[in-house]
Amino acid sequence: MPLFLNHHNTLHEVKEKPFKLERDIQKLFEANLATIMGLELVKSEFTIKNRRIDTLAFDPESKSFIIIEYKRDKNHSVVDQGFTYLGLMLENKADFIVEYNETLAGDLRRESVDWSQTRVAFVSTSFTDNQIQATNFKDIAIELWEIKQYENGTVVIKPIKKSNAAESIKPLAQQSGVMKNVSKEIKVYTEQEHVERASASAVELYEKFKAAILNLADDIEVKPQKEHIAFKKGKNIVDITILKNSLKMWINLKKGQLDDPKNIMRDVSEVGHWGNGDYEIRVGDDDNLEYLMSLIKQAIKNKTYHTLILS
């Protein structure tokens, strides 16, 4: 999609400025990992078992490690390389824990990491149709992110979404030893798994709130997690857990950032909870739907999206 600059109601096309080196993409991503993907940078150029990982990151939301690889050429199999790296991590968990603790001066323990949520992200200026199709499985732990920069300093970054009709990779995984072993331990959650354990009334309520949230802004993503379903626009804006007969919601704002005149949100800043953010509510009907959307809008305005302006 071309990029235009609006000058006095006249559109001027902004030309793309190609990255000269993969390293340029890597440096930009690593400097903005929290903004782009909500991740902590653990190590750049992490080497293990004679293999070099471009970027090792950690997701504080899912408590899992993320491997990021950068590509300028299109002649590579993202599936084969992705599963190789996933297998490498699962076979060498202690090395990743040590690297995290030594680099970030942390106290991360093996049992604190959700290894089932490990994933690999490939970042490139473009992907082929074959690469996109090869990763179009609803339960594959491989993500594709496209990045483009333009002459006016704008950088556009977007994840490539799976199609609604994406199938499971499990039948295909049985044909490969590495894929089979990785698929046994890594789990990609789906909305279906969340709705199956709820009543029909709770599912209907969830669908109403989901539709309302998606209508708040363009490009809001639905990302099912282990304990909740996240709604993201760059970063998390709201999380929903579907209970048996109701919903529990968390608005992803820190204490003091939410303007809640009706005072219906509970402050959970000092209480353990599943979702992100310091504001929680249990919902059994749609009486406050419009009001809750006005609160969620505040989280949308507070977050940074996948368009960066370089200085």
PyMOL commands that set and color helices and strands:
alter all, ss='L'
color gray80, all
select helices_A, chain A and resi 22-31+33-37+78-91+93-104+110-112+115-117+129-134+170-173+177-185+191-195+200-214+289-302
alter helices_A, ss='H'
color red, helices_A
select strands_A, chain A and resi 3-7+10-14+40-48+51-59+64-71+119-124+142-149+154-159+221-224+229-232+236-242+247-251+266-267+279-283+307-309
alter strands_A, ss='S'
color yellow, strands_A
deselect
rebuild
show_as cartoon
